[in-house]
Amino acid sequence: MAGAYRSGVTPQPRTPDVAAPARPSVRGLKHLWQVRGLRRLVFVRVFSSFGDGAFQGALAVLVLFSPERKSNPAEIAAGFAVLLLPYSIIGPFAGALLDRWSRRRVIVWASLIRCALVLLVAVEIALELSSPLLFITALFIMGVGRFVGSGLSASTPHTVAKNSLVGANALTTTAGAIAVAVGGGYAIVLRSVLGESSSRVAIITATVAVFYVLAALIATRFRLMELGPDETDEPAQPVVAVLEGFSSGLRHIVQRRTVGFAVIVVMVVRFCFGLCTMVVLLLFQKYFTENVGPFRTGATGIAEVLAAGAIGVFAGAVLTPLAVRRLGRTRHTVVLLIATSVIVVVAGVQFTLISTLITAFVMSLAYQSSKVCMDSVVQADSDDAHVGRVFALYDTANNLCYVGAFALGVLLVPENGRGVGAVFLVAGLLLAVAVWYGLAMARLTRRRSASRPIENPGSPADSAPGRIG
């Protein structure tokens, strides 16, 4: 296939079980929802994400590494490292399997495996077994979840045309983010109704399995190879293919400039989001001591920040397709990040309850909107034979940047959270990556125009969602 990296292995086309229908070019929530394949992916993501949120909510008190219980920057950093780093290692190798096996099959089996592991956790809770055992099982559940999350992202280009990926990503990622929040609320409400005894928490945890089963059942509605991969360039030996997952995904990211640029943008924004998260947690633990009108301190205040962030995520998903149609992906991303850097400086350094809520809203909007745009670049400009590995590596890089932000926060953020230096660092990084991305894409566009005046007009990196096709 043109553009595939030179690995010494010739890409092998897959033989579909049924001729694949044309992928529709659509825009607008109503028309996107009418695309059957995309609608199924949304339902799979919603049930899977709801299960994730419910599982995390059920273990909010039992799991010892809950960041909300930490009291200083170092302990918060350690908590997030323990939470995210172990299963981040799985990502690149999961990607190799997503580019080798039927993605539908991977999503189904990963969901069913998580179902079994959740039931095992429920038994461990009921029997009041040791926390380390519970912790290890929980890490396995999150690790297997990488197959589902990366698999869904890699599958989206098989449901709509490339010029509809911005809208499709806005729909799927927003639905998933909302489902996580609602799932967490579901578990917390059940715990308040049923009580917090081990047997009650075990019952609540066991119900999570239902949502993973529903995700698996909906995924089976796809044909075996409908979600790809359409071809593979991996070695014949599965073990070798898995071990090469990291290097091959990284090689493809480096060779596809637009993909590499997109990954860097999201990594920087994710780092900034992580540093802001640490500041917020510490502010509500140590610095904010008095309520201001309807705004609260402590755990209730953190819940209000999460609500502001959720609204920001939703706003980002709704506004992004409209902004991209008007400005294009690159220009929208640049303007968004520059505006966010200004707001972070103006609101962030005030360190009040209201300014913190404003900053949380803006940062969540910026992260969601930039990720929707960059996800569509990665999906459109990656070969289908590599996209699973690219997304798995992409996901791992985001987690590492998030943890890295907490590690740096240990040095930058005081124990009361009033970290002026951290706020200015976030603003500076957002401004720098915005300027760099705009200039890099402009240079790349000029270079392509000079060397190939007409090049694959159907998949430009800065295309906007198209009209109904």
C-alpha positions in Angstrom: 0.0 0.0 0.0 1.3 3.5 -0.8 2.7 5.2 2.2 3.2 2.1 4.3 6.5 2.0 6.1 9.2 -0.3 4.8 9.2 -3.1 7.3 10.1 -5.8 4.8 6.7 -7.3 5.0 4.3 -6.8 2.1 0.8 -5.6 3.2 -1.7 -8.4 2.9 -5.2 -7.3 1.9 -8.1 -8.8 3.9 -11.0 -10.5 2.1 -14.2 -9.1 3.5 -17.0 -11.5 4.3 -19.4 -9.1 2.5 -18.6 -6.2 0.2 -18.2 -3.1 2.3 -20.7 -0.4 1.7 -19.6 3.1 0.8 -18.7 5.1 3.9 -21.1 8.1 4.1 -20.1 11.7 4.2 -22.3 13.5 6.7 -22.4 16.4 9.1 -24.6 17.3 11.9 -25.6 15.2 14.9 -28.9 14.1 13.3 -27.3 12.8 10.2 -24.4 11.2 12.0 -26.8 9.4 14.3 -28.5 7.9 11.2 -25.3 6.1 10.2 -25.9 2.6 11.5 -22.3 1.6 12.0 -21.4 4.7 13.8 -24.5 4.4 16.0 -23.5 0.9 17.0 -20.0 2.1 17.9 -21.5 4.9 20.0 -23.6 2.3 21.9 -20.6 0.1 22.4 -18.6 3.0 23.8 -21.4 4.2 26.0 -22.0 0.9 27.7 -18.3 0.2 28.0 -17.6 3.7 29.4 -20.6 3.5 31.7 -19.2 0.3 33.1 -15.8 1.9 33.6 -17.4 4.8 35.5 -19.5 2.5 37.6 -16.5 0.3 38.4 -14.4 3.2 39.5 -17.3 4.6 41.5 -17.9 1.3 43.3 -14.2 1.2 44.3 -13.8 4.9 45.2 -13.3 4.2 48.9 -11.9 0.6 48.7 -9.1 1.4 46.3 -6.2 2.8 48.3 -4.7 4.8 45.5 -7.7 7.1 45.1 -6.1 10.5 44.5 -8.9 12.3 46.5 -7.5 10.7 49.7 -3.9 12.0 49.1 -2.6 14.9 51.1 0.4 16.3 49.3 1.8 16.6 45.8 4.1 13.6 46.0 1.4 11.3 47.2 -1.0 12.5 44.5 1.7 11.9 41.8 2.4 8.4 43.2 -1.3 7.6 43.2 -1.8 8.5 39.5 1.5 6.8 38.5 0.3 3.6 40.1 -3.1 4.0 38.5 -2.0 4.8 34.9 1.5 3.5 34.3 1.1 -0.3 34.6 -1.6 -0.6 31.9 0.0 2.1 29.7 2.7 -0.5 29.0 0.0 -2.7 27.4 -1.0 -0.1 24.9 1.6 -0.5 22.1 1.3 -4.3 22.2 -2.5 -4.2 22.2 -2.2 -2.1 19.0 -0.3 -4.8 17.2 -3.2 -7.2 17.8 -5.8 -4.6 16.7 -3.9 -4.3 13.4 -3.7 -8.1 13.0 -7.0 -9.6 14.3 -10.6 -8.6 13.6 -11.2 -5.5 15.6 -14.7 -6.5 16.2 -13.5 -9.8 17.7 -10.9 -8.0 19.9 -13.6 -5.6 21.2 -16.0 -8.4 22.0 -13.5 -10.6 23.7 -11.9 -7.8 25.7 -15.4 -6.8 26.9 -16.2 -10.3 28.0 -12.8 -10.7 29.7 -13.5 -7.5 31.7 -16.9 -8.9 32.6 -15.2 -12.0 34.1 -12.6 -9.9 35.9 -15.3 -7.6 37.4 -17.1 -10.6 38.8 -13.8 -11.7 40.3 -13.4 -8.3 42.0 -16.9 -8.6 43.4 -16.0 -11.9 44.9 -12.8 -10.5 46.3 -14.7 -7.6 47.9 -17.4 -9.9 49.3 -14.7 -12.1 50.9 -12.8 -9.0 52.1 -9.6 -10.3 50.6 -6.4 -8.3 50.8 -6.2 -4.9 49.1 -3.1 -5.8 46.9 -5.1 -8.6 45.3 -8.0 -6.3 44.6 -5.6 -3.7 43.3 -3.9 -6.1 40.9 -7.3 -7.3 39.5 -8.4 -3.7 39.0 -5.3 -3.0 37.0 -6.0 -6.0 34.7 -9.5 -4.6 34.1 -8.1 -1.2 33.1 -5.4 -2.9 31.0 -7.8 -5.0 29.0 -9.9 -1.8 28.6 -7.1 -0.4 26.4 -8.1 -3.0 23.7 -11.6 -1.7 23.8 -10.8 2.0 23.7 -8.1 1.8 21.1 -10.2 -0.6 19.1 -13.2 1.7 19.0 -11.0 4.7 17.9 -9.3 2.6 15.1 -12.8 1.4 13.9 -14.4 4.8 13.5 -12.9 5.4 10.0 -14.8 2.3 8.9 -18.2 3.8 9.6 -18.0 7.3 7.9 -16.0 9.1 5.3 -12.7 10.8 6.2 -14.3 14.3 5.9 -16.9 13.3 8.5 -14.4 12.1 11.2 -14.4 15.4 13.2 -18.2 15.1 13.8 -18.0 11.4 14.4 -15.2 11.7 17.0 -17.1 14.6 18.7 -20.2 12.3 19.0 -18.4 9.2 20.2 -15.9 10.7 22.6 -18.5 13.0 24.2 -20.9 10.1 24.6 -18.2 8.1 26.3 -17.1 11.0 28.6 -20.7 11.5 29.7 -21.3 7.8 30.2 -18.2 7.6 32.5 -19.6 10.4 34.7 -23.1 8.9 34.8 -21.7 5.5 35.5 -19.8 6.9 38.5 -22.9 8.6 39.7 -24.9 5.4 39.3 -22.4 3.5 41.6 -22.3 6.3 44.2 -26.1 6.6 44.4 -26.4 2.8 44.8 -23.9 2.8 47.6 -25.8 5.6 49.4 -29.0 3.6 49.0 -27.7 0.1 49.8 -24.9 1.0 52.3 -21.2 0.6 52.3 -20.7 -2.9 53.7 -18.5 -5.2 51.7 -21.5 -7.4 50.6 -23.3 -4.3 49.3 -20.3 -3.0 47.4 -19.8 -6.4 46.0 -23.3 -6.5 44.6 -22.9 -3.0 43.1 -19.6 -4.1 41.5 -21.1 -7.2 40.1 -23.8 -5.2 38.2 -21.0 -3.6 36.2 -20.6 -6.9 34.4 -24.0 -6.3 32.8 -22.8 -3.2 30.9 -19.6 -4.9 29.6 -21.8 -7.8 28.3 -24.1 -5.3 26.6 -21.1 -3.7 24.9 -19.9 -7.1 23.7 -23.4 -8.0 22.4 -23.7 -4.8 20.4 -20.2 -5.3 18.9 -21.2 -8.7 17.6 -23.7 -7.0 15.3 -20.8 -6.0 13.1 -19.5 -8.4 10.5 -16.2 -10.1 11.3 -14.0 -7.8 9.3 -16.3 -4.8 9.0 -14.2 -2.7 11.4 -10.9 -3.8 9.8 -8.1 -4.1 9.5 -8.5 -4.2 5.7 -4.9 -5.2 5.4 -1.9 -6.1 7.5 1.9 -5.8 7.0 2.8 -7.7 10.2 5.0 -10.7 10.5 3.3 -14.1 10.4 4.3 -15.0 13.9 1.8 -13.5 16.4 4.4 -13.1 19.2 6.8 -11.2 16.9 4.0 -9.0 15.7 3.0 -8.1 19.3 6.6 -7.4 20.3 7.0 -5.2 17.3 3.9 -3.2 18.1 5.7 -0.3 19.7 8.4 0.2 17.1 6.1 -0.2 14.1 3.5 2.2 15.5 6.2 4.8 16.4 7.8 4.4 12.9 4.5 5.1 11.3 3.9 8.2 13.5 7.3 9.6 12.5 6.8 8.9 8.8 3.4 10.5 8.7 4.1 14.1 9.6 0.5 15.2 10.1 -0.1 12.2 12.4 3.1 12.9 14.4 2.1 16.6 14.8 -1.4 15.7 16.0 0.0 13.3 18.6 2.4 15.9 19.9 -0.4 18.5 20.2 -2.6 16.2 22.3 0.4 15.1 24.5 1.1 18.7 25.4 -2.5 19.5 26.1 -2.9 16.4 28.2 0.2 17.3 30.2 -1.3 20.7 30.9 -4.6 19.1 31.9 -2.8 16.9 34.3 -0.9 19.8 35.9 -4.2 21.7 36.3 -5.8 18.6 37.9 -3.1 18.5 40.6 -3.5 22.2 41.3 -7.3 21.8 41.7 -7.1 18.8 44.0 -4.7 20.6 46.3 -6.6 23.8 46.3 -9.8 22.1 47.4 -7.9 20.1 50.0 -5.8 22.8 51.6 -6.5 26.3 50.3 -10.2 26.8 49.9 -11.7 26.9 53.3 -14.9 28.9 52.9 -18.0 28.4 50.7 -18.9 31.2 48.2 -22.6 31.2 47.6 -23.6 27.9 45.9 -19.9 26.9 45.4 -18.5 24.6 48.0 -15.1 23.5 49.3 -13.7 20.0 50.0 -15.1 16.9 48.2 -18.3 18.7 47.2 -16.3 21.4 45.6 -14.3 18.9 43.6 -17.5 17.4 42.4 -18.6 20.9 41.2 -15.3 21.2 39.4 -15.9 17.8 37.7 -19.4 19.0 36.7 -17.8 22.2 35.2 -15.3 20.0 33.3 -18.1 17.7 32.0 -19.9 20.8 30.7 -16.7 21.9 29.0 -16.3 18.5 27.4 -19.8 18.6 26.1 -19.4 22.2 24.8 -16.2 21.2 23.1 -17.9 18.3 21.3 -20.8 20.5 20.2 -18.8 23.5 19.1 -15.9 21.8 17.4 -17.6 20.6 14.2 -19.1 24.0 13.7 -15.8 25.8 14.2 -13.9 23.3 12.0 -16.4 23.9 9.1 -15.8 27.6 9.4 -12.0 27.7 10.1 -10.6 24.3 9.2 -8.9 21.9 11.7 -5.5 23.6 11.9 -6.7 27.2 12.3 -9.4 26.2 14.8 -6.8 24.3 16.9 -4.4 27.2 16.9 -7.0 29.8 17.8 -8.5 27.5 20.5 -5.2 26.9 22.3 -4.0 30.5 22.1 -7.4 31.7 23.6 -7.1 29.0 26.3 -3.6 30.1 27.3 -4.9 33.7 27.8 -7.8 32.6 29.9 -5.7 30.3 32.0 -3.4 33.2 32.9 -6.3 35.6 33.6 -8.5 33.3 35.6 -6.0 30.7 36.9 -3.8 33.0 38.9 -6.7 34.4 41.0 -7.1 31.1 42.9 -10.7 31.6 43.9 -13.5 29.1 43.7 -15.2 30.8 40.8 -12.0 31.4 38.8 -11.0 27.7 39.4 -14.4 26.6 38.0 -13.9 28.8 34.9 -10.4 27.5 34.3 -11.7 23.9 34.7 -14.4 24.5 32.1 -12.0 26.1 29.6 -9.3 23.5 30.0 -11.8 20.7 29.5 -13.3 22.4 26.5 -9.8 22.9 25.0 -8.7 19.3 25.6 -11.9 17.8 24.2 -12.0 20.0 21.2 -8.3 19.6 20.3 -8.5 15.9 20.8 -11.5 15.6 18.5 -9.6 17.4 15.8 -6.3 15.5 16.3 -8.1 12.1 16.5 -9.6 12.8 13.1 -6.2 13.6 11.7 -4.7 10.4 13.0 -7.6 8.4 11.7 -7.6 10.0 8.2 -3.8 10.0 7.6 -2.8 6.7 9.1 -2.8 3.5 7.0 -5.5 1.1 8.2 -2.8 -1.5 8.6 -1.2 0.7 11.3 -4.0 2.7 12.9 -4.6 0.3 15.8 -0.9 0.5 16.8 -0.9 4.2 16.3 -3.9 4.8 18.5 -2.6 2.4 21.2 0.7 4.2 21.3 -1.1 7.6 21.2 -3.2 6.5 24.2 -0.1 5.4 26.1 1.7 8.6 25.4 -1.3 10.6 26.7 -1.2 8.6 30.0 2.5 9.1 30.3 2.2 12.8 29.8 -0.6 13.0 32.4 1.5 11.1 35.0 4.5 13.3 34.0 2.6 16.4 34.8 2.0 15.1 38.3 5.6 14.2 38.7 6.7 17.8 37.7 3.9 19.2 39.9 5.7 17.8 42.9 8.4 20.4 42.3 6.3 23.2 41.1 3.1 23.1 43.2 3.1 23.9 46.9 1.0 21.8 49.3 -1.8 24.3 49.4 -2.1 24.2 45.6 -1.4 27.9 45.0 1.1 27.2 42.2 1.5 30.4 40.2 4.5 28.9 38.4 2.4 25.9 37.3 -0.3 28.2 35.9 2.2 30.2 33.9 3.8 27.0 32.6 0.5 25.7 31.4 -0.3 28.9 29.6 3.2 29.0 28.1 3.0 25.4 26.8 -0.4 26.0 25.3 0.7 29.1 23.5 4.0 27.5 22.3 2.3 24.3 20.9 -0.4 26.4 19.2 2.3 28.6 17.4 4.4 25.6 16.6 1.5 23.6 15.2 0.3 26.4 13.0 3.8 27.1 11.6 4.6 23.4 11.1 1.3 22.7 9.2 1.8 25.8 7.1 5.3 24.6 6.1 4.1 21.1 5.4 1.3 22.5 3.2 3.6 24.7 1.2 6.0 21.8 0.7 3.3 19.5 -0.5 1.9 22.2 -2.8 5.4 22.8 -4.3 6.2 19.1 -4.9 2.7 17.7 -5.7 0.2 20.3 -6.7 -2.6 17.7 -6.8 -2.2 15.0 -4.1 -5.0 12.7 -2.9 -7.6 15.5 -2.7 -10.0 13.2 -0.8 -7.9 13.1 2.4 -6.3 16.4 3.2 -5.1 16.8 6.8 -7.1 20.0 7.3 -10.4 19.0 5.6 -13.7 19.9 7.2 -16.7 17.6 7.6 -18.5 17.3 4.3 -22.1 17.5 3.4 -24.5 14.6 3.3 -23.3 12.2 0.6 
